[in-house]
Amino acid sequence: MSKPDFDPVEFLAGALRIPSISGDERAVAEYFVAQMQALGFAAHVDAAGNAVGVLGSGPEIVLLGHIDTVPGDIPVRVEDGKLYGRGAVDAKGPFATFVAAAARLAGAPLGARLVLVGAVEEEAASSKGAHYVVDQYAPIACIIGEPSGWDKLTLGYKGRLLAEGRWEQPMAHTAGREIAVAERAVAFWNAVAAYCADHNTGNTRLFDQLIPSIRSIQNGSDGLTDWAELTVGLRLPPGTAPETLAATLSEFAHGGQLVFRGGCEAYQGDKNNLLVRAMLRGVRATGGTPGFLIKTGTADMNVVGPAWRCPILAYGPGESTLDHTPNEHVEVEEYLRAITALETALRALALP
C-alpha cells in the first residue's frame, strides 16, 4: 500500500498548481519525480524531459500519460466535489491516477516492471515525449493516460495532419480584377472542405470521417505585397495516410506554399487481450459497468501503438468534453474510483 499520509487529491492539486504549457514542463516533471520517489518508485527526469517512475522487474508494462497542458489559468480548488484546474482532465489527472494506483503496489513482489511516463509536448504536434520513449521500452502492454471516464476504456484515436499555407501577390487595388490573396486562401479551404465532404459520403461514424477545421487565418500587406496565411487541421480516419493526403491537398494550393506537420495515422487496439480483461475486472470490482470508446482526437497512442504493437488502451478519470475548456475539472469521487479500478487491474497484470 502507499504511504498512509499520501493524499491523492492533494497530490493532483499540487500538480495542477504548477503551470506546464507544452515546452515548459520541467517544474511539474520534477514535482512528479519527487512524489514518486517518496512513494517508493525509482524515478528520474529522462533526456526528453519526461517524468519517469519504475516499480518492480520483469516484462514491461508502460503507463504513458502526459503532463503538459494547453494555455489557460484556472484557479485550483475543490468545489462541490469537483477539483478544478488546467490539466485536471487533460491529462495530469490521468497520470496522477497512474501514480496513485501503482504506488499501492510498492513493496509487493511484482512479476512485471511497471514504467510510468509523464510525457512532454503531447499537446504540441511534436509529441516529443512519446517519440522519445518509443525506442526506450518494449512493453507487453501499455495504458495511455487520457480521460475516458473511470468506467470506460478508449480503444482508438483518429489520425491527424496540419497544413499551413501562405499565399503572396503584388498589392493591387481592391476595385481591380485581381483576385484578392485572402480569397485564394479561402478557395484552398473550400477545396479541402469539399474533398472531405466527398470522402465522407456514406461514412456515418465520425471515427470513419475525414474532418477538417480552420485553426487560424490572417492576412496583411507591407504596402507592396499582400499575403494571407491559413492553417487547416484534419482528423484522419483509419486507412488515410498523412503523406498521401498531403500530396492530394497540395493540388489545391494554386501557387500557395504549403507546409505539413504533425502527421500521424489513426490507431485502434484490440479489445480481446489480457490488458482489456484486467481493466474490465478492475472497473467491475469497483462497482462500474464498463464500456468502450473510440475518440475523434489524437493521443500518444498514435505514436507508440504502431511501434510497440502490444495490447494498448487509454484510461483515466474525467469527461473529455471538458478538455481545454475554462471549466476544466474532475469529479473527486470519479478520480478516486479510477485509482481503485486501475490498482485492481495492475494487480492482475503485475502480481505473480
C-alpha atoms as one frame of an Amber mdcrd trajectory, in Angstrom:
protein
   0.000   0.000   0.000   1.053   3.597  -0.485   2.161   5.654   2.486  -0.715
   6.371   4.910  -0.192  10.140   4.746  -0.435  10.215   0.958  -3.488  12.193
  -0.152  -4.175  11.551  -3.860  -6.412  14.615  -4.156  -3.806  16.972  -2.735
  -1.181  15.185  -4.870  -3.122  16.029  -8.039  -3.937  19.532  -6.812  -0.222
  20.144  -6.283   0.475  19.191  -9.880  -2.341  21.438 -11.125  -0.829  24.412
  -9.309   2.335  24.130 -11.408   1.941  25.642 -14.911   3.180  23.254 -17.600
   2.290  24.530 -21.049   3.818  22.380 -23.799   7.553  23.026 -23.954   7.758
  24.265 -20.349   7.119  21.149 -18.276  10.346  20.883 -16.261   8.890  22.103
 -12.941   5.932  19.735 -12.974   8.155  16.847 -14.141  10.383  17.412 -11.115
   7.302  17.543  -8.894   6.078  14.177 -10.158   9.543  12.649  -9.823   9.886
  13.824  -6.227   6.440  12.487  -5.349   7.138   9.131  -6.997  10.451   8.798
  -5.175   8.682   9.433  -1.864   6.189   6.687  -2.752   8.878   4.090  -3.426
   9.486   4.418  -7.145  12.888   4.661  -8.781  12.216   7.946 -10.545  14.007
  10.483 -12.717  13.534  13.065 -15.473  14.702  11.489 -18.723  16.584  13.100
 -21.617  13.357  14.279 -23.281  12.092  15.896 -20.082   9.583  13.149 -19.251
   8.872  12.256 -15.614   9.631   8.530 -15.276   8.917   6.222 -12.342   9.671
   2.490 -12.154   8.481  -0.295  -9.845   9.472  -3.969  -9.957  11.295  -6.002
 -12.558  10.386  -8.308 -15.395   8.342  -7.776 -18.569   7.490  -4.094 -19.006
   4.044  -2.612 -18.615   4.146   1.055 -19.624   1.665   3.593 -18.297   2.137
   6.580 -20.576   0.392   9.812 -19.656   1.220  13.409 -20.447   1.946  16.271
 -18.087   1.807  19.254 -20.441  -1.310  21.348 -20.928  -2.753  23.946 -23.229
  -2.623  27.566 -22.001  -5.200  28.894 -19.575  -5.050  29.688 -15.874  -7.869
  28.000 -13.935  -7.746  28.622 -10.152  -7.090  25.288  -8.428  -9.821  24.478
  -5.939 -12.185  21.772  -4.725 -15.766  22.950  -5.067 -18.938  20.840  -4.800
 -16.891  17.652  -5.004 -15.029  18.781  -8.131 -11.316  19.507  -8.442 -10.730
  22.409 -10.834  -7.504  23.269 -12.607  -5.843  23.250 -16.018  -4.883  19.625
 -16.628  -7.376  18.120 -14.166  -8.840  16.161 -17.085  -6.250  16.549 -19.848
  -4.153  14.977 -18.608  -2.425  15.450 -15.270  -5.455  13.798 -13.701  -5.000
  10.502 -15.559  -1.240  10.485 -14.896  -1.819  11.175 -11.193  -4.219   8.217
 -11.297  -1.389   6.064 -12.658   0.969   7.129  -9.885  -1.539   6.724  -7.068
  -2.683   3.288  -8.275   0.800   1.917  -8.929   2.044   3.241  -5.570  -0.329
   0.830  -3.840   1.806  -1.989  -5.279   5.082  -0.569  -3.972   6.860  -3.250
  -1.954   4.785  -6.095  -3.422   6.592  -8.999  -5.136   5.882  -7.817  -8.669
   6.374 -10.120 -11.618   6.473  -7.196 -14.039   8.259  -3.871 -14.382   5.800
  -1.004 -14.158   7.126   2.006 -16.059   5.185   5.232 -15.569   5.952   8.023
 -18.031   4.590  11.552 -17.703   5.323  12.688 -21.241   6.026  16.193 -22.511
   4.651  18.042 -25.539   1.641  15.828 -26.189  -0.489  18.922 -26.728   2.019
  20.099 -29.363   2.231  18.452 -32.753   5.759  17.298 -31.884   4.699  14.644
 -29.317   8.318  14.884 -28.157   7.970  12.736 -25.060   6.179   9.861 -26.777
   8.571   9.808 -29.721  11.493   9.575 -27.305  10.152   6.583 -25.364   9.326
   4.553 -28.471  12.910   3.285 -28.599  13.415   3.133 -24.821  10.883   0.435
 -23.933   9.392  -2.753 -25.352   6.249  -3.302 -23.283   3.947  -6.306 -23.227
   1.068  -3.904 -22.531   0.510  -0.149 -22.469  -2.065   2.152 -20.904  -2.301
   5.708 -22.240  -3.340   8.390 -19.754  -6.300  10.237 -21.270  -9.805  10.938
 -19.957 -12.246   8.153 -20.696 -14.407   8.316 -17.594 -13.467   5.940 -14.774
 -15.684   3.142 -16.130 -14.799   3.382 -19.822 -11.839   2.199 -21.902 -10.704
   4.015 -25.038  -9.504   1.665 -27.772  -8.618   4.033 -30.594  -7.887   7.548
 -31.814  -8.106   9.184 -35.211  -5.027  10.384 -37.044  -4.002  13.977 -37.692
  -2.433  16.255 -40.264  -1.789  20.001 -40.074  -1.486  22.039 -43.283  -0.006
  25.538 -43.038  -0.439  27.628 -46.197   0.841  31.030 -47.268  -0.177  32.982
 -50.362   1.521  36.156 -51.629   0.975  38.507 -54.561   1.762  42.113 -55.537
  -0.531  44.606 -53.898  -3.462  45.697 -56.075  -6.452  47.970 -55.705  -9.485
  46.211 -54.258 -11.587  47.582 -57.126  -9.366  45.854 -59.688  -9.804  42.496
 -61.376  -7.073  40.736 -59.403  -8.377  38.026 -57.111  -7.581  39.069 -53.533
  -4.935  36.992 -51.823  -7.305  36.250 -48.941  -9.759  34.809 -51.454  -7.054
  32.424 -52.682  -6.622  31.143 -49.136 -10.386  30.770 -48.795 -10.501  28.903
 -52.118  -7.988  26.431 -50.725 -10.149  25.888 -47.645 -13.255  25.407 -49.803
 -11.444  22.793 -51.894 -10.284  20.948 -48.771 -13.770  21.010 -47.263 -15.318
  19.748 -50.496 -12.767  16.931 -50.743 -13.524  15.858 -47.181 -17.274  16.010
 -47.749 -16.912  13.776 -50.795 -14.738  11.342 -48.828 -17.309  11.182 -46.041
 -20.214  10.234 -48.281 -21.670   7.050 -46.827 -19.499   7.144 -43.709 -21.902
   7.774 -40.842 -19.493   7.268 -37.931 -17.351  10.271 -37.011 -14.430   7.884
 -36.495 -14.592   6.971 -40.194 -14.840  10.543 -41.470 -12.142  12.934 -42.642
 -12.839  16.047 -40.578 -11.265  19.433 -41.475 -11.138  22.567 -39.337  -9.634
  26.033 -39.663  -7.054  26.505 -36.903  -6.083  30.059 -37.838  -6.454  32.547
 -40.683  -4.968  36.003 -41.205  -3.880  38.364 -43.947  -1.944  41.598 -44.318
   0.225  43.760 -46.510   3.501  45.678 -46.339   2.297  48.146 -48.957   3.905
  46.269 -51.843   2.987  42.638 -51.237  -0.326  41.251 -49.966  -0.252  37.980
 -48.072  -2.635  35.504 -46.443  -1.938  32.601 -44.096  -4.233  29.723 -43.258
  -3.725  26.691 -41.023  -6.031  23.731 -41.544  -6.213  20.771 -39.206  -7.531
  17.424 -40.393  -8.611  14.440 -38.296  -7.874  11.279 -40.232  -9.917   8.060
 -40.258  -8.327   4.604 -40.439  -6.755   3.920 -43.799  -5.839   7.531 -44.573
  -2.074   8.047 -44.681  -0.884  11.592 -43.886   1.648  11.545 -46.723  -0.961
  10.574 -49.318  -3.397  13.173 -48.074  -0.692  15.861 -48.113   0.006  15.126
 -51.767  -3.680  15.497 -52.590  -4.067  18.756 -50.675  -1.032  20.220 -52.431
  -3.018  20.135 -55.669  -5.475  22.658 -54.177  -2.880  25.299 -53.230  -2.738
  27.059 -56.659   0.505  28.913 -56.119   0.442  28.928 -52.338   3.224  27.448
 -50.262   2.111  24.568 -48.040   3.965  23.065 -45.093   2.661  19.885 -43.484
   3.402  18.768 -39.937   2.078  16.671 -37.092   1.081  13.799 -39.353   0.081
  10.519 -37.717  -2.225   7.706 -38.736  -5.303   6.572 -36.847  -4.728   3.696
 -34.456  -7.111   1.270 -32.787  -6.232  -1.501 -30.357  -7.897  -4.872 -29.916
 -10.408  -5.455 -27.115  -9.745  -9.153 -26.607  -6.483  -9.368 -24.675  -5.084
  -9.637 -21.147  -4.906  -5.854 -20.672  -8.537  -5.216 -21.562  -9.665  -8.145
 -19.422  -7.711  -6.828 -16.439  -9.196  -3.342 -16.831 -12.711  -4.723 -17.210
 -12.179  -6.648 -13.984 -10.941  -3.501 -12.253 -13.957  -1.427 -13.302 -16.437
  -4.135 -12.337 -14.761  -4.736  -8.975 -15.123  -1.024  -8.224 -18.848  -1.111
  -8.938 -18.935   0.049 -12.538 -20.378  -1.238 -15.784 -17.503  -0.938 -18.264
 -17.825   0.274 -21.824 -15.618   1.035 -24.816 -14.885   4.281 -26.652 -13.128
   5.393 -29.816 -12.102   9.049 -29.993 -12.112  11.570 -32.815  -8.990  13.306
 -31.469  -5.418  12.067 -31.330  -3.178  10.966 -28.465   0.217   9.467 -27.790
  -1.375   6.109 -28.655  -0.988   7.172 -32.293   2.783   7.405 -31.765   3.589
   4.329 -29.679   0.819   1.969 -30.789   2.171   1.242 -34.287   5.706   0.825
 -32.893   5.022  -1.358 -29.873   2.208  -3.475 -31.320   1.190  -4.642 -27.846
  -2.199  -4.621 -26.116  -3.000  -0.939 -25.633  -5.851   1.238 -24.435  -6.386
   4.683 -22.938  -7.817   5.206 -19.470  -8.327   7.982 -16.991 -10.964   9.819
 -14.994 -12.695  12.866 -16.358 -15.078  13.959 -19.078 -13.205  14.608 -22.318
 -15.666  17.323 -23.351 -14.002  19.436 -20.629 -10.585  19.200 -22.344  -9.078
  22.653 -22.935 -12.170  24.441 -21.585 -12.268  27.216 -18.959 -14.411  24.911
 -16.806 -11.937  22.006 -16.721 -12.426  19.848 -13.631 -12.610  16.250 -12.479
 -15.098  14.783 -10.033 -13.132  13.820  -6.914 -15.162  10.635  -6.435 -14.540
   9.620 -10.036 -10.805  10.222  -9.665 -10.676   8.035  -6.541 -12.722   5.297
  -8.200 -10.355   5.317 -11.178  -7.376   4.829  -8.846  -9.010   1.794  -7.248
 -10.095   0.295 -10.574  -6.601   0.702 -12.009  -4.989  -0.735  -8.881  -7.120
  -3.876  -9.280  -6.120  -4.178 -12.931  -2.420  -3.695 -12.187  -2.526  -6.371
  -9.515  -3.990  -8.789 -12.067  -1.315  -7.865 -14.582   1.797  -7.464 -12.426
   1.490  -9.812  -9.465   2.767 -13.378  -9.988
